[in-house]
Amino acid sequence: MPGWISVDRRAVDIAIAAVALALIEVASWADPNPVGDPIGGPAWFVALLPLCWALPLLWRRTRAFAVVCAVFGGVVLQGLLSWDAPEGLEMIWVFSVATYSVGAYSTRRAAWAGLAVALAGYGVYAAADRNIRTGRAGELWAGAFFLAGVVACWLIGTLVRQRRERLDLTARATELETSAANAVAEERARLARDLHDIVSHNLSVMVVQAAGARARGSSDASTLEKIERSGRASLVEMRRLLGVLRAEGEQAALTPQPGIAEVAELVRHVCDSGVPVELDITGDYGHVPPAIGLSAYRIVQEALTNIVKHAGAARAVVRIDVLPEAVHIEVSDDGDPQPQQESTGHGLVGMRERVALLHGELRAGPGPNGGFEVRAALPLSATA
C-alpha cells in the first residue's frame, strides 16, 4: 500500500492548520508582506484572527460545517472592522481548505448549507475589497476567479464524499453478499449432516435386519445378502461423500437428532434465559419423518435465538400444527422487528435455505400486530 495512505490524518490536519497559521502571521505582521496584501483592522482583532482562520482547521473532518462558519465568520468580521479585504496566499489557503472540507466531510444537507455560508461570507469579503470596489474589469474578473476557486474546492470535496460513499456502499454490499453465501453454505452443510445422521441410522437398521434374516436361514438368502451388501456400500459411499462437510474435528452425532418432541425442552431453555415463551403443538407428530421433524426443530431454534439476541421481546409464541399434508410452524414475538430485519446473522438465511431444500415455504417479517414473525410450511409429501 502506498505510504501516503497510512499517514496519520490528525498529523495532516495539524500541518494544514500550521500552514494557515504561518501564512496569517506573515500577512499580519511582516513588512513588507511577501504573501499578499496586509491584513487590515484593529491590532487586537488581527492578533485574534488565527482563532477564526487557523485553529478551526484542526476539526475540519469532524466539524466541517462549524469550521466553514468560523472561517467565513472571521472573514465577515475582518471586512466589517477594516472595510478592506486582504488578497494573498493566506486567504486562498483558508478559503480552499474550509470549502473543500465542508463538501468532503459533511452530510449532503450540511454541505449545501456550508456552501451558502461560504458564498455569503465571500460576498462581504468582495464588498470590502478596495480593488473590487473600483469597478475595473480586471479587478472584477479577479474577484470572479477567486469565487470560482471557492466553488471549485467545494465541488471537489463533494465529489470525494460521493466517491467515498459509493465505495462504502459497495463494500457493505459485498460484505452482505459474502455473509449470505457463507450462511447458505453453512446451512446446507448443516442440513446435509443432519440428513446424513438420519439416513445413516435407517440404512444401518436395514443392514442389521437383512443380516439377521439371512442368519436365520431365510429361503431368499441371496436377495437378503444383496440388500446387505448394497446397504453397507451405501453407508460407506455416503460417509465418504458427506463426511467432508463436517468441520475439522467434528464428530458424527451419537445421540438421536432432535425433532418436534424436543421443542418443549428448547422452549424451556429459552424461558430460563428470561424470555417467556408460549408453546402450542397440535396434531399427531409421531408419524412425521425425522428430516421434517428435525427441520421444524431447527427453524424454531433459529427463530427463538433471533428473538433472544435482537428483538428485546417481553414474550414469544411458538405454534406447531401437524396436518396430514404439512407441518406448519409459527414463531412470533412482541419486540422490535427492525433489529432482526437488519441483522447480518445467519439465522434467517439458514432458515430460508433449509425450507427451500425441503420444498417448503417461509415468511419472515414484521407481524400484523407488531413484533417479528416467522411462518414456515414443510410439506410431508416431499419426503414420501
C-alpha positions as a Markdown table, in Angstrom:
| # | Residue | x | y | z |
|---|---|---|---|---|
| 1 | Met | 0.0 | 0.0 | 0.0 |
| 2 | Pro | 1.4 | 3.4 | -0.8 |
| 3 | Gly | 3.0 | 5.2 | 2.1 |
| 4 | Trp | 0.9 | 8.3 | 1.9 |
| 5 | Ile | -2.3 | 6.3 | 2.5 |
| 6 | Ser | -1.1 | 5.3 | 6.0 |
| 7 | Val | -0.2 | 8.9 | 7.1 |
| 8 | Asp | -1.9 | 9.9 | 10.3 |
| 9 | Arg | -4.9 | 12.1 | 9.5 |
| 10 | Arg | -4.5 | 14.1 | 12.7 |
| 11 | Ala | -1.0 | 14.9 | 11.7 |
| 12 | Val | -2.2 | 16.1 | 8.3 |
| 13 | Asp | -4.8 | 18.4 | 9.9 |
| 14 | Ile | -2.2 | 19.8 | 12.3 |
| 15 | Ala | 0.1 | 20.5 | 9.3 |
| 16 | Ile | -2.7 | 22.2 | 7.4 |
| 17 | Ala | -3.6 | 24.4 | 10.4 |
| 18 | Ala | 0.1 | 25.2 | 10.9 |
| 19 | Val | 0.5 | 26.3 | 7.3 |
| 20 | Ala | -2.6 | 28.6 | 7.7 |
| 21 | Leu | -1.2 | 30.0 | 11.0 |
| 22 | Ala | 2.2 | 30.7 | 9.4 |
| 23 | Leu | 0.6 | 32.5 | 6.4 |
| 24 | Ile | -1.7 | 34.5 | 8.5 |
| 25 | Glu | 1.1 | 35.6 | 10.8 |
| 26 | Val | 3.3 | 36.7 | 7.9 |
| 27 | Ala | 0.4 | 38.5 | 6.3 |
| 28 | Ser | -0.5 | 40.3 | 9.5 |
| 29 | Trp | 2.9 | 41.4 | 10.8 |
| 30 | Ala | 5.6 | 41.2 | 8.1 |
| 31 | Asp | 6.6 | 44.4 | 6.5 |
| 32 | Pro | 6.6 | 44.2 | 3.6 |
| 33 | Asn | 4.1 | 41.4 | 3.3 |
| 34 | Pro | 5.6 | 38.7 | 1.0 |
| 35 | Val | 2.4 | 36.7 | 0.6 |
| 36 | Gly | -0.1 | 39.3 | -0.5 |
| 37 | Asp | -1.8 | 42.4 | 0.8 |
| 38 | Pro | -1.5 | 43.2 | 4.5 |
| 39 | Ile | -4.4 | 42.2 | 6.7 |
| 40 | Gly | -6.2 | 45.4 | 8.0 |
| 41 | Gly | -8.2 | 46.0 | 11.1 |
| 42 | Pro | -7.6 | 46.7 | 14.7 |
| 43 | Ala | -4.4 | 45.2 | 16.1 |
| 44 | Trp | -6.3 | 43.2 | 18.8 |
| 45 | Phe | -8.5 | 41.7 | 16.1 |
| 46 | Val | -5.6 | 40.9 | 13.8 |
| 47 | Ala | -3.9 | 39.1 | 16.7 |
| 48 | Leu | -7.1 | 37.0 | 17.3 |
| 49 | Leu | -7.5 | 36.1 | 13.6 |
| 50 | Pro | -5.7 | 32.7 | 13.9 |
| 51 | Leu | -8.5 | 31.7 | 16.3 |
| 52 | Cys | -11.0 | 32.1 | 13.4 |
| 53 | Trp | -8.9 | 31.1 | 10.4 |
| 54 | Ala | -6.3 | 28.6 | 11.6 |
| 55 | Leu | -7.3 | 26.9 | 14.8 |
| 56 | Pro | -10.7 | 25.6 | 13.5 |
| 57 | Leu | -9.0 | 23.7 | 10.7 |
| 58 | Leu | -7.9 | 21.1 | 13.3 |
| 59 | Trp | -11.5 | 19.9 | 13.3 |
| 60 | Arg | -12.1 | 20.1 | 9.5 |
| 61 | Arg | -13.0 | 16.4 | 9.3 |
| 62 | Thr | -15.2 | 16.0 | 12.3 |
| 63 | Arg | -16.9 | 19.5 | 12.5 |
| 64 | Ala | -16.6 | 20.7 | 8.9 |
| 65 | Phe | -19.8 | 22.9 | 8.9 |
| 66 | Ala | -18.7 | 24.6 | 12.2 |
| 67 | Val | -15.3 | 25.2 | 10.6 |
| 68 | Val | -16.6 | 26.9 | 7.5 |
| 69 | Cys | -18.9 | 29.0 | 9.7 |
| 70 | Ala | -15.9 | 30.0 | 11.9 |
| 71 | Val | -13.6 | 30.8 | 8.9 |
| 72 | Phe | -16.1 | 32.9 | 6.9 |
| 73 | Gly | -17.4 | 34.5 | 10.1 |
| 74 | Gly | -13.9 | 35.7 | 10.7 |
| 75 | Val | -13.9 | 37.0 | 7.1 |
| 76 | Val | -17.1 | 39.0 | 7.6 |
| 77 | Leu | -15.8 | 40.5 | 10.9 |
| 78 | Gln | -12.5 | 41.4 | 9.3 |
| 79 | Gly | -14.2 | 43.1 | 6.4 |
| 80 | Leu | -16.6 | 45.0 | 8.6 |
| 81 | Leu | -13.9 | 46.2 | 11.0 |
| 82 | Ser | -11.4 | 47.3 | 8.4 |
| 83 | Trp | -13.6 | 47.7 | 5.3 |
| 84 | Asp | -10.6 | 46.4 | 3.4 |
| 85 | Ala | -10.3 | 42.7 | 2.5 |
| 86 | Pro | -6.8 | 41.3 | 2.1 |
| 87 | Glu | -5.7 | 39.4 | -1.0 |
| 88 | Gly | -3.0 | 36.8 | -0.6 |
| 89 | Leu | -2.0 | 33.2 | -0.1 |
| 90 | Glu | -3.4 | 33.1 | 3.4 |
| 91 | Met | -6.9 | 33.8 | 2.1 |
| 92 | Ile | -6.6 | 31.3 | -0.8 |
| 93 | Trp | -5.4 | 28.6 | 1.6 |
| 94 | Val | -8.0 | 29.1 | 4.3 |
| 95 | Phe | -10.9 | 29.5 | 1.8 |
| 96 | Ser | -9.8 | 26.4 | -0.1 |
| 97 | Val | -9.4 | 24.1 | 2.9 |
| 98 | Ala | -12.7 | 25.2 | 4.6 |
| 99 | Thr | -14.9 | 24.9 | 1.5 |
| 100 | Tyr | -13.3 | 21.6 | 0.4 |
| 101 | Ser | -13.7 | 20.2 | 3.9 |
| 102 | Val | -17.4 | 21.1 | 4.2 |
| 103 | Gly | -18.0 | 19.4 | 0.9 |
| 104 | Ala | -16.0 | 16.3 | 1.7 |
| 105 | Tyr | -16.8 | 15.6 | 5.3 |
| 106 | Ser | -20.4 | 16.8 | 5.9 |
| 107 | Thr | -23.7 | 15.3 | 5.1 |
| 108 | Arg | -25.3 | 16.4 | 1.8 |
| 109 | Arg | -27.5 | 18.9 | 3.5 |
| 110 | Ala | -24.7 | 20.3 | 5.7 |
| 111 | Ala | -22.5 | 20.6 | 2.6 |
| 112 | Trp | -25.1 | 22.7 | 0.8 |
| 113 | Ala | -25.6 | 24.9 | 3.9 |
| 114 | Gly | -21.8 | 25.2 | 4.2 |
| 115 | Leu | -21.6 | 26.4 | 0.5 |
| 116 | Ala | -24.3 | 29.0 | 1.3 |
| 117 | Val | -22.3 | 30.3 | 4.3 |
| 118 | Ala | -19.2 | 30.4 | 2.2 |
| 119 | Leu | -20.9 | 32.4 | -0.6 |
| 120 | Ala | -22.5 | 34.8 | 1.8 |
| 121 | Gly | -19.1 | 35.3 | 3.6 |
| 122 | Tyr | -17.4 | 35.8 | 0.2 |
| 123 | Gly | -20.0 | 38.4 | -0.7 |
| 124 | Val | -19.0 | 40.5 | 2.3 |
| 125 | Tyr | -15.3 | 39.9 | 1.5 |
| 126 | Ala | -15.7 | 41.1 | -2.1 |
| 127 | Ala | -17.7 | 44.1 | -1.0 |
| 128 | Ala | -14.9 | 45.1 | 1.4 |
| 129 | Asp | -12.1 | 44.6 | -1.2 |
| 130 | Arg | -10.9 | 48.0 | -2.2 |
| 131 | Asn | -9.7 | 46.7 | -5.6 |
| 132 | Ile | -13.1 | 45.2 | -6.5 |
| 133 | Arg | -14.9 | 48.4 | -5.3 |
| 134 | Thr | -13.0 | 50.3 | -8.1 |
| 135 | Gly | -15.2 | 48.5 | -10.6 |
| 136 | Arg | -12.4 | 47.9 | -13.0 |
| 137 | Ala | -13.0 | 45.0 | -15.3 |
| 138 | Gly | -9.7 | 43.3 | -14.4 |
| 139 | Glu | -10.4 | 43.5 | -10.7 |
| 140 | Leu | -13.9 | 42.2 | -11.2 |
| 141 | Trp | -12.6 | 39.3 | -13.2 |
| 142 | Ala | -10.1 | 38.6 | -10.5 |
| 143 | Gly | -12.8 | 38.6 | -7.8 |
| 144 | Ala | -14.9 | 36.2 | -10.0 |
| 145 | Phe | -12.0 | 33.9 | -10.5 |
| 146 | Phe | -11.4 | 33.8 | -6.7 |
| 147 | Leu | -15.1 | 33.0 | -6.3 |
| 148 | Ala | -14.9 | 30.2 | -8.9 |
| 149 | Gly | -12.0 | 28.8 | -7.0 |
| 150 | Val | -14.0 | 28.7 | -3.8 |
| 151 | Val | -16.9 | 26.9 | -5.5 |
| 152 | Ala | -14.5 | 24.5 | -7.3 |
| 153 | Cys | -12.9 | 23.4 | -4.0 |
| 154 | Trp | -16.4 | 22.7 | -2.7 |
| 155 | Leu | -17.3 | 20.7 | -5.8 |
| 156 | Ile | -14.1 | 18.7 | -5.5 |
| 157 | Gly | -14.9 | 17.9 | -1.8 |
| 158 | Thr | -18.4 | 16.9 | -2.7 |
| 159 | Leu | -17.1 | 14.5 | -5.4 |
| 160 | Val | -14.7 | 13.0 | -2.9 |
| 161 | Arg | -17.5 | 12.5 | -0.4 |
| 162 | Gln | -19.8 | 10.8 | -3.1 |
| 163 | Arg | -17.0 | 8.5 | -4.2 |
| 164 | Arg | -16.3 | 7.5 | -0.6 |
| 165 | Glu | -20.0 | 6.8 | 0.0 |
| 166 | Arg | -20.1 | 4.7 | -3.2 |
| 167 | Leu | -17.1 | 2.7 | -2.0 |
| 168 | Asp | -18.6 | 2.2 | 1.4 |
| 169 | Leu | -21.9 | 1.0 | -0.1 |
| 170 | Thr | -20.0 | -1.3 | -2.4 |
| 171 | Ala | -18.0 | -2.7 | 0.4 |
| 172 | Arg | -21.1 | -3.2 | 2.5 |
| 173 | Ala | -23.0 | -4.9 | -0.3 |
| 174 | Thr | -20.0 | -7.2 | -0.9 |
| 175 | Glu | -19.9 | -8.0 | 2.9 |
| 176 | Leu | -23.6 | -8.8 | 2.9 |
| 177 | Glu | -23.3 | -11.0 | -0.2 |
| 178 | Thr | -20.4 | -12.9 | 1.3 |
| 179 | Ser | -22.2 | -13.3 | 4.6 |
| 180 | Ala | -25.3 | -14.6 | 2.8 |
| 181 | Ala | -23.3 | -17.0 | 0.7 |
| 182 | Asn | -21.5 | -18.3 | 3.8 |
| 183 | Ala | -24.8 | -18.7 | 5.6 |
| 184 | Val | -26.2 | -20.7 | 2.7 |
| 185 | Ala | -23.1 | -22.9 | 2.6 |
| 186 | Glu | -23.1 | -23.4 | 6.3 |
| 187 | Glu | -26.8 | -24.3 | 6.4 |
| 188 | Arg | -26.5 | -26.7 | 3.5 |
| 189 | Ala | -23.6 | -28.4 | 5.3 |
| 190 | Arg | -25.6 | -28.5 | 8.5 |
| 191 | Leu | -28.7 | -29.9 | 6.8 |
| 192 | Ala | -26.6 | -32.4 | 4.9 |
| 193 | Arg | -25.0 | -33.5 | 8.2 |
| 194 | Asp | -28.5 | -33.8 | 9.8 |
| 195 | Leu | -29.8 | -35.9 | 6.9 |
| 196 | His | -26.6 | -37.9 | 6.9 |
| 197 | Asp | -27.2 | -38.9 | 10.5 |
| 198 | Ile | -30.8 | -39.8 | 9.9 |
| 199 | Val | -30.3 | -41.8 | 6.7 |
| 200 | Ser | -27.2 | -43.5 | 8.2 |
| 201 | His | -29.4 | -44.7 | 11.1 |
| 202 | Asn | -32.0 | -46.0 | 8.7 |
| 203 | Leu | -29.5 | -47.8 | 6.5 |
| 204 | Ser | -27.8 | -49.3 | 9.5 |
| 205 | Val | -31.1 | -50.7 | 10.6 |
| 206 | Met | -31.7 | -52.1 | 7.2 |
| 207 | Val | -28.3 | -53.8 | 7.1 |
| 208 | Val | -28.8 | -55.3 | 10.6 |
| 209 | Gln | -32.3 | -56.6 | 9.6 |
| 210 | Ala | -31.1 | -58.1 | 6.4 |
| 211 | Ala | -28.1 | -59.7 | 8.1 |
| 212 | Gly | -30.4 | -61.1 | 10.8 |
| 213 | Ala | -32.8 | -62.6 | 8.3 |
| 214 | Arg | -30.0 | -64.2 | 6.3 |
| 215 | Ala | -28.5 | -65.6 | 9.6 |
| 216 | Arg | -31.9 | -67.2 | 10.4 |
| 217 | Gly | -31.7 | -69.1 | 7.1 |
| 218 | Ser | -34.3 | -67.2 | 5.0 |
| 219 | Ser | -35.3 | -69.0 | 1.9 |
| 220 | Asp | -34.3 | -66.0 | -0.1 |
| 221 | Ala | -30.9 | -65.6 | 1.4 |
| 222 | Ser | -29.2 | -64.4 | -1.8 |
| 223 | Thr | -31.6 | -61.5 | -2.1 |
| 224 | Leu | -31.1 | -60.5 | 1.5 |
| 225 | Glu | -27.3 | -60.8 | 1.0 |
| 226 | Lys | -27.6 | -58.4 | -1.9 |
| 227 | Ile | -29.6 | -56.0 | 0.3 |
| 228 | Glu | -26.9 | -56.2 | 3.0 |
| 229 | Arg | -24.1 | -55.6 | 0.6 |
| 230 | Ser | -25.9 | -52.7 | -1.0 |
| 231 | Gly | -26.7 | -51.2 | 2.3 |
| 232 | Arg | -23.2 | -51.5 | 3.5 |
| 233 | Ala | -21.8 | -50.0 | 0.3 |
| 234 | Ser | -24.3 | -47.1 | 0.5 |
| 235 | Leu | -23.2 | -46.3 | 4.0 |
| 236 | Val | -19.6 | -46.3 | 3.0 |
| 237 | Glu | -20.2 | -44.0 | 0.0 |
| 238 | Met | -22.4 | -41.6 | 1.9 |
| 239 | Arg | -20.0 | -41.3 | 4.7 |
| 240 | Arg | -17.2 | -40.7 | 2.3 |
| 241 | Leu | -19.2 | -38.1 | 0.4 |
| 242 | Leu | -20.9 | -36.2 | 3.2 |
| 243 | Gly | -18.1 | -36.6 | 5.7 |
| 244 | Val | -16.2 | -33.8 | 4.0 |
| 245 | Leu | -19.0 | -31.4 | 5.0 |
| 246 | Arg | -18.1 | -31.8 | 8.7 |
| 247 | Ala | -15.9 | -29.1 | 10.2 |
| 248 | Glu | -12.5 | -30.3 | 11.2 |
| 249 | Gly | -12.6 | -32.3 | 14.4 |
| 250 | Glu | -16.4 | -32.5 | 14.4 |
| 251 | Gln | -17.7 | -36.0 | 15.1 |
| 252 | Ala | -21.0 | -37.6 | 14.0 |
| 253 | Ala | -23.8 | -37.3 | 16.4 |
| 254 | Leu | -24.2 | -40.4 | 18.5 |
| 255 | Thr | -27.5 | -39.2 | 20.1 |
| 256 | Pro | -30.8 | -39.1 | 18.3 |
| 257 | Gln | -31.4 | -35.9 | 16.3 |
| 258 | Pro | -34.0 | -33.6 | 17.9 |
| 259 | Gly | -37.5 | -33.3 | 16.5 |
| 260 | Ile | -40.8 | -31.8 | 17.3 |
| 261 | Ala | -41.0 | -33.7 | 20.6 |
| 262 | Glu | -37.8 | -31.9 | 21.8 |
| 263 | Val | -39.2 | -28.4 | 21.1 |
| 264 | Ala | -40.7 | -28.3 | 24.6 |
| 265 | Glu | -37.2 | -28.7 | 26.1 |
| 266 | Leu | -35.9 | -26.0 | 23.8 |
| 267 | Val | -38.7 | -23.6 | 24.9 |
| 268 | Arg | -37.9 | -24.3 | 28.5 |
| 269 | His | -34.3 | -23.3 | 28.0 |
| 270 | Val | -35.4 | -20.0 | 26.3 |
| 271 | Cys | -37.7 | -19.3 | 29.2 |
| 272 | Asp | -34.8 | -19.8 | 31.6 |
| 273 | Ser | -32.9 | -17.1 | 29.7 |
| 274 | Gly | -35.6 | -14.5 | 30.6 |
| 275 | Val | -38.0 | -14.5 | 27.6 |
| 276 | Pro | -41.4 | -16.2 | 28.4 |
| 277 | Val | -42.4 | -18.4 | 25.6 |
| 278 | Glu | -45.9 | -19.9 | 25.0 |
| 279 | Leu | -45.8 | -23.2 | 23.2 |
| 280 | Asp | -48.8 | -24.8 | 21.4 |
| 281 | Ile | -48.4 | -28.1 | 19.4 |
| 282 | Thr | -51.4 | -29.6 | 17.8 |
| 283 | Gly | -51.7 | -32.8 | 15.7 |
| 284 | Asp | -50.0 | -36.1 | 15.9 |
| 285 | Tyr | -46.3 | -35.7 | 15.2 |
| 286 | Gly | -45.4 | -39.3 | 15.8 |
| 287 | His | -45.7 | -40.0 | 12.0 |
| 288 | Val | -43.6 | -37.0 | 11.0 |
| 289 | Pro | -40.4 | -38.1 | 9.1 |
| 290 | Pro | -37.2 | -37.4 | 11.0 |
| 291 | Ala | -36.0 | -34.9 | 8.4 |
| 292 | Ile | -39.1 | -32.8 | 8.7 |
| 293 | Gly | -39.1 | -33.0 | 12.5 |
| 294 | Leu | -35.5 | -32.0 | 12.7 |
| 295 | Ser | -36.1 | -29.1 | 10.3 |
| 296 | Ala | -39.1 | -27.9 | 12.4 |
| 297 | Tyr | -36.9 | -28.0 | 15.5 |
| 298 | Arg | -34.1 | -26.1 | 13.8 |
| 299 | Ile | -36.5 | -23.4 | 12.5 |
| 300 | Val | -37.9 | -22.9 | 16.0 |
| 301 | Gln | -34.4 | -22.9 | 17.4 |
| 302 | Glu | -33.1 | -20.2 | 15.0 |
| 303 | Ala | -36.3 | -18.0 | 15.4 |
| 304 | Leu | -36.0 | -18.1 | 19.2 |
| 305 | Thr | -32.3 | -17.4 | 19.1 |
| 306 | Asn | -33.0 | -14.3 | 17.0 |
| 307 | Ile | -35.7 | -13.2 | 19.5 |
| 308 | Val | -33.3 | -13.5 | 22.4 |
| 309 | Lys | -30.5 | -11.8 | 20.6 |
| 310 | His | -32.2 | -9.0 | 18.7 |
| 311 | Ala | -35.8 | -8.4 | 19.5 |
| 312 | Gly | -35.8 | -7.3 | 23.1 |
| 313 | Ala | -39.2 | -9.0 | 23.3 |
| 314 | Ala | -41.3 | -9.4 | 26.5 |
| 315 | Arg | -42.8 | -12.6 | 25.3 |
| 316 | Ala | -42.8 | -15.0 | 22.4 |
| 317 | Val | -45.3 | -17.6 | 21.0 |
| 318 | Val | -44.4 | -20.9 | 19.2 |
| 319 | Arg | -47.2 | -22.8 | 17.4 |
| 320 | Ile | -46.7 | -26.1 | 15.5 |
| 321 | Asp | -49.6 | -27.5 | 13.7 |
| 322 | Val | -49.1 | -31.1 | 12.3 |
| 323 | Leu | -51.6 | -31.7 | 9.4 |
| 324 | Pro | -51.8 | -34.8 | 7.1 |
| 325 | Glu | -50.1 | -32.8 | 4.3 |
| 326 | Ala | -47.7 | -30.5 | 6.0 |
| 327 | Val | -46.2 | -29.2 | 9.3 |
| 328 | His | -47.0 | -25.5 | 9.9 |
| 329 | Ile | -44.7 | -23.5 | 12.2 |
| 330 | Glu | -45.2 | -20.1 | 13.6 |
| 331 | Val | -42.9 | -18.2 | 15.9 |
| 332 | Ser | -43.8 | -14.6 | 16.9 |
| 333 | Asp | -42.8 | -12.0 | 19.5 |
| 334 | Asp | -43.9 | -8.6 | 20.7 |
| 335 | Gly | -40.5 | -6.9 | 20.4 |
| 336 | Asp | -38.9 | -4.6 | 17.8 |
| 337 | Pro | -38.9 | -6.1 | 14.3 |
| 338 | Gln | -36.2 | -3.7 | 13.0 |
| 339 | Pro | -33.1 | -5.3 | 14.6 |
| 340 | Gln | -34.0 | -8.7 | 13.3 |
| 341 | Gln | -34.5 | -7.4 | 9.8 |
| 342 | Glu | -31.2 | -5.6 | 9.8 |
| 343 | Ser | -29.3 | -8.3 | 11.5 |
| 344 | Thr | -26.4 | -9.7 | 9.5 |
| 345 | Gly | -26.6 | -13.1 | 11.3 |
| 346 | His | -27.1 | -16.4 | 9.5 |
| 347 | Gly | -30.4 | -17.4 | 11.2 |
| 348 | Leu | -32.9 | -16.1 | 8.7 |
| 349 | Val | -30.8 | -17.0 | 5.7 |
| 350 | Gly | -30.2 | -20.5 | 7.1 |
| 351 | Met | -34.0 | -21.0 | 7.7 |
| 352 | Arg | -34.8 | -20.0 | 4.1 |
| 353 | Glu | -32.2 | -22.4 | 2.7 |
| 354 | Arg | -33.4 | -25.3 | 4.9 |
| 355 | Val | -37.1 | -24.7 | 3.9 |
| 356 | Ala | -36.2 | -24.3 | 0.3 |
| 357 | Leu | -34.3 | -27.6 | 0.2 |
| 358 | Leu | -37.4 | -29.3 | 1.7 |
| 359 | His | -39.7 | -27.6 | -0.9 |
| 360 | Gly | -41.4 | -25.7 | 1.8 |
| 361 | Glu | -42.5 | -22.1 | 2.2 |
| 362 | Leu | -41.1 | -19.5 | 4.6 |
| 363 | Arg | -42.3 | -16.0 | 5.5 |
| 364 | Ala | -40.2 | -13.8 | 7.9 |
| 365 | Gly | -41.0 | -10.2 | 8.7 |
| 366 | Pro | -43.0 | -7.8 | 10.9 |
| 367 | Gly | -46.1 | -9.3 | 12.4 |
| 368 | Pro | -49.6 | -7.9 | 11.8 |
| 369 | Asn | -49.8 | -6.8 | 15.5 |
| 370 | Gly | -46.2 | -5.7 | 15.8 |
| 371 | Gly | -43.0 | -7.6 | 16.6 |
| 372 | Phe | -41.4 | -10.1 | 14.3 |
| 373 | Glu | -43.0 | -13.3 | 12.9 |
| 374 | Val | -41.6 | -16.4 | 11.3 |
| 375 | Arg | -44.0 | -18.7 | 9.4 |
| 376 | Ala | -43.0 | -21.9 | 7.7 |
| 377 | Ala | -44.8 | -24.8 | 6.0 |
| 378 | Leu | -42.9 | -28.1 | 5.5 |
| 379 | Pro | -44.8 | -30.4 | 3.2 |
| 380 | Leu | -44.9 | -34.1 | 4.2 |
| 381 | Ser | -45.4 | -35.3 | 0.7 |
| 382 | Ala | -41.9 | -34.1 | -0.3 |
| 383 | Thr | -40.5 | -36.8 | 2.0 |
| 384 | Ala | -42.6 | -39.7 | 0.8 |
